[in-house]
Amino acid sequence: MKSVLYISFLLMFTQITFAQKNVVVFVVDDLGYFDIAAHGSAFYETPNIDALAKEGIDFTNAYVSHPRCVPSRYGLQTGKYPARAGVPGAHGKDECNIEASEITIGQAFKNNGYTTAFVGKWHLGNTEEAWPQNRGYDVNIAGCSAGAPKSYFYPFNVPQNPKRSGNHRKIEGLDEGVKGEYLTDRLTDETVKFLDQDHKSPFFLMLNHYGVHTPLEAKADLVKKYQKKLEGMSFEGPAFLMKDGETKQYQNDAVYAAMIESVDQSLGRVVQSLKSNGLYENTIIVFTSDHGGLSNRGVGNKRKIATSNLPLRAGKGHNYEGGTKVPFILAGNLGEVNVNKDQLTTNTDIYPTLLDLCELPLVPHQHVDGISIKLAIQKSKTINRQVFWHSPMARPKSTGDTNCTVVREGNMKLFHFYDEQRYEMYNLKNDPYETNNIFDPKNKNSKKLMKAIQSWQKEVNAVIL
């Protein structure tokens, strides 16, 4: 009898030990590095994000592959620098179709027996042929060509203010709803429904919120909360600095703060659903953003700006730290952790790292620019590398940025503003806010990184318009 019980226990233990890990990737649109309380924001309230950061790994050197939506999302889905696909800039377009020949991160997990689901903003591909359901995802909810909602309140495809949001494309698949329903809540509802299912196989789930992208619209009770909070705060000096176009100095927009809180509540609901369904202990959770916060505008442009990324320099659209450095939190079932949280990483690494953490085969011919940082997570290793950014379609009037190619190696970061044939270099260890240009064409580091940019541009056939 004892031997039977022992064998039964052993079988049960073996099933638990070797159960395939689930994955949830939670992406916020336009969320800056300092847009969460855990990173020092005194205005925005993000208790659920903060709790995840405390429980998991909050990386300090995490970046995206481009400071705008479409290219960054291409990097996340493919594990490649967007410049390899001419994104942005090929044929003069700021758009991208992930070709059918590409193996997306979703497809890679699907090929390994996972149920794959995508909820929210896709923004890759103008037609259904290139949307999630045809790029490796079994389930697609609201993933289409839309880059932002016409309205955050149902009906989502009818703008509350046509002048501000009437040019956005339709969000597909959310035609039914309840009047006044908030989009962030709706996408969370859809995600929880998926998690509540009886899963016969492991799952890979991506929740890509449209929030906190413009239009700035939030629930009235939360807006009122932050308006009241602002009454007890004071701000000195001008609202904008005349730098990198115009840079917003303060986090003081009550609507944007309310949008962030709604996203934070969404994360809390997702985590609670995982726990309620007995899935949390065997799930890897990723929390990140697609690029820095919208903090800059062109000189003289009167567009409403959402946030401030200070003391990081600039924001969305710029390859300075404010545009490319993002929150990146890993939590859940990561195996034995002995982490180097300062590891330099970009969102091209999410693809191979998640495969590796799930003990699945990598796809090196696909994620050619991404690396697995599993050794940094579990063995505290430092993986040395060069990281590149390429922006050939700047928007000086909109966000105040300028065309450039950038490389970072170690703490050294070199910018080549090729239209002007001008260089800037910063030592991020001594100067994390990029204030002191130390470029010297005779300097050994400068020469090395100049050559690195030239070689990389040729390797990826970078678009120069």
C-alpha positions as CSV (number, residue, x, y, z in Angstrom):
1,M,0.0,0.0,0.0
2,K,2.8,2.4,0.9
3,S,4.6,1.7,-2.4
4,V,1.4,2.5,-4.3
5,L,1.0,5.8,-2.4
6,Y,4.6,6.6,-3.0
7,I,4.3,6.0,-6.8
8,S,1.1,8.1,-7.0
9,F,2.9,10.9,-5.1
10,L,5.9,10.6,-7.4
11,L,3.8,10.8,-10.5
12,M,1.9,13.8,-9.2
13,F,5.1,15.5,-8.2
14,T,6.6,14.8,-11.6
15,Q,3.6,16.3,-13.4
16,I,3.8,19.4,-11.3
17,T,7.6,19.7,-11.7
18,F,7.6,19.3,-15.4
19,A,4.4,21.1,-16.3
20,Q,5.1,23.4,-19.2
21,K,5.1,27.0,-18.2
22,N,2.5,29.5,-19.4
23,V,3.4,33.0,-20.5
24,V,1.6,36.3,-20.2
25,V,3.1,39.4,-21.9
26,F,1.5,42.7,-20.8
27,V,2.4,45.7,-23.0
28,V,1.4,49.3,-22.4
29,D,1.5,51.8,-25.2
30,D,3.5,55.0,-24.7
31,L,4.3,54.3,-21.0
32,G,7.5,56.1,-20.0
33,Y,10.2,54.7,-17.7
34,F,9.3,57.1,-14.9
35,D,5.5,56.7,-15.5
36,I,5.2,54.3,-12.6
37,A,5.5,54.9,-8.8
38,A,8.2,52.2,-8.4
39,H,10.5,54.3,-10.6
40,G,9.9,57.5,-8.7
41,S,6.7,59.1,-10.0
42,A,5.2,61.2,-7.2
43,F,1.9,61.7,-9.2
44,Y,1.0,58.5,-10.9
45,E,-0.3,55.6,-8.7
46,T,0.6,52.1,-9.9
47,P,0.3,49.7,-6.9
48,N,-0.1,46.6,-9.0
49,I,2.9,47.3,-11.3
50,D,4.9,48.2,-8.2
51,A,4.0,44.9,-6.5
52,L,5.1,43.0,-9.6
53,A,8.4,44.8,-9.8
54,K,9.0,44.1,-6.1
55,E,8.2,40.4,-6.5
56,G,10.0,39.9,-9.8
57,I,12.9,41.4,-11.6
58,D,12.8,45.1,-12.4
59,F,15.5,45.6,-15.1
60,T,17.4,48.9,-15.0
61,N,18.9,48.8,-18.6
62,A,15.9,47.8,-20.7
63,Y,15.1,49.3,-24.1
64,V,13.0,49.0,-27.1
65,S,14.2,48.5,-30.7
66,H,12.7,51.8,-31.8
67,P,11.1,54.8,-30.1
68,R,7.8,54.6,-32.1
69,C,4.9,52.1,-32.1
70,V,5.1,50.2,-35.4
71,P,8.9,49.5,-35.5
72,S,9.0,48.6,-31.8
73,R,6.2,46.1,-32.2
74,Y,7.9,44.6,-35.2
75,G,11.0,44.1,-33.0
76,L,9.1,42.4,-30.3
77,Q,7.2,40.1,-32.6
78,T,10.1,39.0,-34.8
79,G,13.2,39.4,-32.6
80,K,14.8,41.5,-35.3
81,Y,15.8,45.2,-35.6
82,P,13.0,46.9,-37.6
83,A,15.7,48.4,-39.8
84,R,16.2,45.0,-41.4
85,A,12.7,45.3,-42.8
86,G,13.1,48.9,-43.7
87,V,10.8,49.9,-40.9
88,P,10.2,52.8,-40.9
89,G,11.1,54.3,-44.2
90,A,10.9,51.7,-46.9
91,H,9.0,53.1,-49.8
92,G,8.5,56.3,-47.8
93,K,6.1,54.6,-45.4
94,D,5.8,54.4,-41.6
95,E,4.0,51.1,-41.8
96,C,4.9,47.4,-41.7
97,N,3.5,44.1,-42.7
98,I,5.1,41.1,-40.9
99,E,5.7,38.8,-43.9
100,A,4.2,35.3,-43.9
101,S,7.7,33.9,-44.0
102,E,8.5,35.4,-40.6
103,I,8.1,33.2,-37.5
104,T,6.6,35.5,-34.9
105,I,7.0,34.9,-31.2
106,G,3.4,33.7,-31.1
107,Q,4.1,31.2,-34.0
108,A,7.2,29.9,-32.2
109,F,5.2,29.0,-29.1
110,K,2.3,27.6,-31.2
111,N,4.9,25.4,-33.0
112,N,5.7,24.0,-29.5
113,G,2.1,23.0,-28.7
114,Y,1.0,26.2,-27.0
115,T,-2.4,27.8,-27.4
116,T,-1.6,31.4,-28.4
117,A,-3.8,34.4,-27.9
118,F,-3.4,38.1,-28.8
119,V,-5.6,40.8,-27.2
120,G,-5.4,44.5,-28.1
121,K,-3.1,46.7,-30.2
122,W,-1.3,45.0,-33.1
123,H,-0.7,47.9,-35.5
124,L,1.2,45.7,-38.0
125,G,-0.3,45.2,-41.4
126,N,-3.0,47.0,-43.3
127,T,-5.2,44.0,-44.1
128,E,-6.5,40.9,-42.2
129,E,-4.0,38.7,-44.0
130,A,-1.2,40.2,-41.8
131,W,-3.0,40.3,-38.5
132,P,-2.4,38.1,-35.4
133,Q,-4.8,35.3,-36.5
134,N,-2.6,34.8,-39.6
135,R,0.7,35.4,-37.8
136,G,0.8,32.6,-35.2
137,Y,-2.1,33.4,-32.8
138,D,-5.0,31.0,-32.4
139,V,-7.1,33.8,-30.8
140,N,-7.2,37.5,-31.9
141,I,-9.2,40.1,-30.1
142,A,-9.0,43.7,-31.4
143,G,-5.6,43.2,-33.1
144,C,-5.7,44.9,-36.4
145,S,-4.2,47.9,-38.3
146,A,-5.5,50.5,-35.8
147,G,-2.8,52.4,-33.9
148,A,-5.1,54.1,-31.4
149,P,-8.8,54.1,-30.6
150,K,-11.1,56.8,-32.0
151,S,-12.6,56.7,-28.5
152,Y,-11.7,55.0,-25.3
153,F,-15.4,54.8,-24.5
154,Y,-17.8,52.5,-26.3
155,P,-18.6,52.8,-29.1
156,F,-14.9,52.7,-29.6
157,N,-15.0,53.6,-33.3
158,V,-16.9,56.8,-32.9
159,P,-14.7,59.7,-31.8
160,Q,-15.8,61.8,-28.9
161,N,-13.8,64.6,-30.5
162,P,-13.5,64.2,-34.3
163,K,-10.8,66.8,-34.6
164,R,-8.6,64.9,-32.2
165,S,-9.1,61.3,-33.0
166,G,-11.2,61.0,-36.2
167,N,-8.3,59.9,-38.4
168,H,-7.5,56.7,-36.5
169,R,-8.5,53.4,-38.1
170,K,-11.3,51.2,-36.9
171,I,-10.6,48.7,-34.2
172,E,-11.9,45.4,-35.5
173,G,-14.0,43.0,-33.5
174,L,-15.3,45.3,-30.8
175,D,-18.5,46.4,-32.5
176,E,-20.7,45.0,-29.7
177,G,-20.5,46.5,-26.2
178,V,-22.1,48.6,-23.5
179,K,-22.4,52.3,-24.0
180,G,-19.7,54.1,-21.9
181,E,-17.6,50.9,-21.5
182,Y,-13.9,51.8,-21.1
183,L,-11.6,50.2,-23.6
184,T,-8.9,49.2,-21.1
185,D,-11.5,47.5,-19.0
186,R,-13.0,45.7,-22.1
187,L,-9.6,44.3,-23.2
188,T,-9.0,43.1,-19.6
189,D,-12.4,41.4,-19.5
190,E,-11.5,39.6,-22.7
191,T,-8.2,38.5,-21.3
192,V,-9.8,37.3,-18.1
193,K,-12.3,35.3,-20.1
194,F,-9.4,33.6,-21.8
195,L,-7.6,32.8,-18.5
196,D,-10.8,31.4,-17.0
197,Q,-11.0,28.7,-19.7
198,D,-10.1,25.1,-19.0
199,H,-6.7,25.0,-20.6
200,K,-5.7,21.6,-21.9
201,S,-2.4,22.9,-23.2
202,P,0.0,25.6,-22.0
203,F,-0.7,29.1,-23.3
204,F,1.1,32.1,-24.6
205,L,-1.0,35.2,-24.1
206,M,-0.2,38.8,-25.2
207,L,-2.3,41.7,-23.8
208,N,-1.2,44.8,-25.7
209,H,-3.2,47.8,-24.4
210,Y,-4.1,50.7,-26.5
211,G,-3.7,52.8,-23.4
212,V,-2.0,55.1,-22.6
213,H,-1.7,56.4,-26.2
214,T,-3.7,59.4,-27.2
215,P,-6.5,60.5,-27.3
216,L,-6.2,61.3,-23.6
217,E,-9.5,60.0,-22.3
218,A,-10.2,58.4,-18.9
219,K,-12.9,57.5,-16.5
220,A,-14.5,60.5,-14.7
221,D,-14.0,59.2,-11.1
222,L,-10.3,58.7,-11.6
223,V,-9.8,62.0,-13.4
224,K,-11.5,63.7,-10.4
225,K,-9.2,61.9,-8.1
226,Y,-6.0,63.2,-9.8
227,Q,-7.4,66.7,-10.2
228,K,-7.8,66.8,-6.5
229,K,-4.3,65.4,-6.0
230,L,-2.9,68.2,-8.2
231,E,-4.4,70.8,-5.9
232,G,-1.9,69.8,-3.3
233,M,1.1,69.9,-5.6
234,S,3.2,72.8,-6.8
235,F,5.4,73.2,-9.9
236,E,8.0,75.8,-10.5
237,G,9.3,77.1,-13.7
238,P,8.0,76.9,-17.3
239,A,5.8,74.0,-18.4
240,F,8.2,73.3,-21.3
241,L,12.0,73.4,-21.8
242,M,13.2,74.6,-25.2
243,K,15.3,71.4,-25.8
244,D,14.8,68.6,-28.3
245,G,11.9,70.6,-29.7
246,E,9.9,71.4,-26.6
247,T,10.2,69.1,-23.5
248,K,7.4,68.9,-21.0
249,Q,8.8,69.4,-17.5
250,Y,6.1,68.0,-15.2
251,Q,3.9,65.0,-14.7
252,N,0.7,67.0,-14.1
253,D,-2.0,65.7,-16.4
254,A,-4.9,64.3,-14.5
255,V,-6.4,62.4,-17.4
256,Y,-3.2,60.7,-18.3
257,A,-2.7,59.8,-14.7
258,A,-6.2,58.2,-14.7
259,M,-5.4,56.3,-17.8
260,I,-2.3,54.8,-16.2
261,E,-4.3,53.8,-13.1
262,S,-6.7,52.0,-15.4
263,V,-3.9,50.0,-16.9
264,D,-2.5,49.3,-13.5
265,Q,-5.9,48.0,-12.4
266,S,-5.9,45.8,-15.5
267,L,-2.6,44.2,-14.5
268,G,-4.0,43.6,-11.0
269,R,-7.0,41.8,-12.5
270,V,-4.9,39.7,-14.8
271,V,-2.6,38.6,-11.9
272,Q,-5.6,37.9,-9.7
273,S,-7.2,35.8,-12.4
274,L,-4.0,33.7,-12.8
275,K,-4.0,33.1,-9.0
276,S,-7.7,32.3,-8.9
277,N,-7.3,29.7,-11.6
278,G,-4.3,28.1,-10.0
279,L,-2.1,29.3,-12.9
280,Y,0.1,31.9,-11.3
281,E,2.8,29.6,-9.9
282,N,3.5,28.1,-13.3
283,T,3.3,31.3,-15.4
284,I,6.0,33.8,-16.5
285,I,4.7,37.4,-16.6
286,V,6.3,40.1,-18.6
287,F,5.4,43.8,-18.1
288,T,6.8,46.4,-20.5
289,S,6.0,49.4,-22.8
290,D,6.5,49.8,-26.5
291,H,8.6,53.0,-26.1
292,G,9.0,56.1,-23.9
293,G,6.3,58.5,-22.9
294,L,5.0,61.3,-25.1
295,S,6.9,64.2,-23.6
296,N,8.1,66.3,-26.6
297,R,6.7,68.3,-29.4
298,G,8.1,70.4,-32.2
299,V,8.9,74.0,-31.5
300,G,5.7,76.1,-31.8
301,N,3.5,73.0,-31.9
302,K,0.6,73.4,-29.5
303,R,-0.4,69.7,-29.3
304,K,-1.3,68.4,-25.9
305,I,1.6,66.4,-24.4
306,A,0.9,63.5,-22.0
307,T,3.8,63.2,-19.6
308,S,7.4,64.1,-18.6
309,N,10.3,61.6,-18.8
310,L,12.7,63.9,-16.9
311,P,15.3,63.5,-15.8
312,L,15.7,61.2,-18.8
313,R,16.3,63.2,-22.0
314,A,13.4,63.6,-24.5
315,G,10.7,61.0,-25.1
316,K,8.7,59.2,-27.8
317,G,10.3,59.6,-31.2
318,H,13.7,60.3,-29.9
319,N,16.6,57.9,-29.5
320,Y,17.7,59.6,-26.3
321,E,17.0,57.6,-23.1
322,G,13.5,59.1,-22.7
323,G,12.4,57.6,-26.0
324,T,13.9,54.1,-25.8
325,K,14.3,53.2,-22.1
326,V,11.3,51.5,-20.7
327,P,10.0,49.5,-17.7
328,F,10.7,45.8,-18.2
329,I,9.6,43.5,-15.4
330,L,9.8,39.7,-15.3
331,A,8.0,37.8,-12.7
332,G,6.5,34.4,-11.9
333,N,8.1,31.1,-12.7
334,L,11.6,32.1,-13.7
335,G,13.4,29.1,-12.3
336,E,16.2,29.6,-9.8
337,V,17.0,33.4,-9.9
338,N,20.4,35.0,-9.3
339,V,19.9,38.0,-11.4
340,N,22.0,40.7,-13.0
341,K,19.2,43.3,-13.3
342,D,21.6,45.8,-15.0
343,Q,21.9,43.6,-18.1
344,L,21.6,45.6,-21.3
345,T,18.5,44.3,-23.0
346,T,16.0,45.3,-25.7
347,N,12.6,44.1,-26.6
348,T,14.1,41.9,-29.4
349,D,15.4,39.8,-26.5
350,I,11.9,38.9,-25.2
351,Y,11.4,36.3,-27.9
352,P,14.5,34.1,-27.3
353,T,14.5,34.7,-23.6
354,L,10.9,33.4,-23.1
355,L,11.6,30.4,-25.2
356,D,14.7,29.7,-23.2
357,L,13.0,30.2,-19.8
358,C,10.3,27.7,-21.0
359,E,13.0,25.3,-22.1
360,L,11.9,25.4,-25.7
361,P,14.2,25.4,-28.7
362,L,15.4,28.8,-29.9
363,V,14.8,30.0,-33.5
364,P,18.2,31.7,-34.2
365,H,17.5,32.2,-37.9
366,Q,14.5,34.3,-36.9
367,H,15.4,36.3,-33.8
368,V,18.8,37.3,-35.3
369,D,19.1,40.5,-33.2
370,G,17.6,39.2,-30.0
371,I,19.6,37.3,-27.4
372,S,18.4,35.1,-24.5
373,I,19.2,36.8,-21.2
374,K,18.5,33.6,-19.2
375,L,22.0,33.5,-17.9
376,A,21.7,37.1,-16.7
377,I,18.5,36.1,-14.9
378,Q,19.6,32.8,-13.4
379,K,23.4,33.0,-13.1
380,S,23.9,36.8,-12.8
381,K,26.0,36.8,-15.9
382,T,26.8,40.0,-17.9
383,I,26.3,39.5,-21.6
384,N,28.3,42.0,-23.5
385,R,26.9,43.3,-26.7
386,Q,26.2,46.2,-29.1
387,V,22.7,47.6,-29.5
388,F,21.5,49.7,-32.4
389,W,18.7,52.1,-33.2
390,H,17.9,53.6,-36.6
391,S,15.4,56.5,-37.2
392,P,15.2,57.6,-40.8
393,M,11.7,59.2,-40.6
394,A,12.0,61.8,-37.9
395,R,9.0,64.0,-37.0
396,P,10.6,67.4,-36.1
397,K,7.3,69.2,-36.2
398,S,5.4,66.6,-34.2
399,T,7.8,65.3,-31.6
400,G,11.0,67.4,-32.2
401,D,13.3,64.5,-33.2
402,T,16.0,64.2,-35.9
403,N,17.1,61.4,-38.2
404,C,19.9,59.4,-36.7
405,T,21.6,56.0,-36.2
406,V,22.7,55.1,-32.7
407,V,24.8,52.4,-31.1
408,R,25.4,51.5,-27.4
409,E,28.2,49.3,-26.1
410,G,28.7,49.1,-22.4
411,N,28.1,52.5,-21.0
412,M,29.1,54.3,-24.2
413,K,26.4,55.6,-26.6
414,L,27.1,57.2,-29.9
415,F,24.6,59.2,-32.1
416,H,25.2,59.9,-35.8
417,F,22.8,62.6,-37.0
418,Y,23.7,61.7,-40.6
419,D,21.7,64.5,-42.3
420,E,23.8,67.0,-40.5
421,Q,27.0,64.9,-40.3
422,R,27.1,65.5,-36.6
423,Y,27.9,63.1,-33.7
424,E,27.1,63.0,-30.1
425,M,28.5,60.6,-27.5
426,Y,27.6,60.0,-23.9
427,N,29.0,57.9,-21.0
428,L,25.7,56.7,-19.5
429,K,27.4,55.6,-16.3
430,N,28.6,59.1,-15.6
431,D,25.9,61.0,-17.5
432,P,22.7,58.9,-17.6
433,Y,20.7,62.0,-18.6
434,E,22.8,62.7,-21.7
435,T,23.8,66.3,-21.0
436,N,27.6,66.2,-21.7
437,N,28.6,65.4,-25.3
438,I,32.1,63.8,-25.1
439,F,32.4,62.9,-28.8
440,D,36.0,63.3,-30.0
441,P,36.8,61.9,-33.5
442,K,40.3,61.1,-32.4
443,N,39.2,59.2,-29.3
444,K,39.5,55.3,-29.5
445,N,35.9,54.7,-28.3
446,S,34.5,57.3,-30.8
447,K,36.4,55.7,-33.7
448,K,35.3,52.2,-32.7
449,L,31.6,53.1,-32.5
450,M,31.6,55.2,-35.6
451,K,32.9,52.1,-37.5
452,A,30.3,50.0,-35.8
453,I,27.5,52.2,-37.1
454,Q,28.8,52.2,-40.6
455,S,29.2,48.4,-40.6
456,W,25.7,47.8,-39.1
457,Q,24.0,50.2,-41.6
458,K,25.5,48.1,-44.4
459,E,24.6,44.8,-42.8
460,V,20.9,45.6,-42.4
461,N,20.7,47.7,-45.5
462,A,19.4,50.6,-43.4
463,V,17.1,53.0,-45.2
464,I,18.5,56.5,-45.5
465,L,16.0,58.8,-47.0
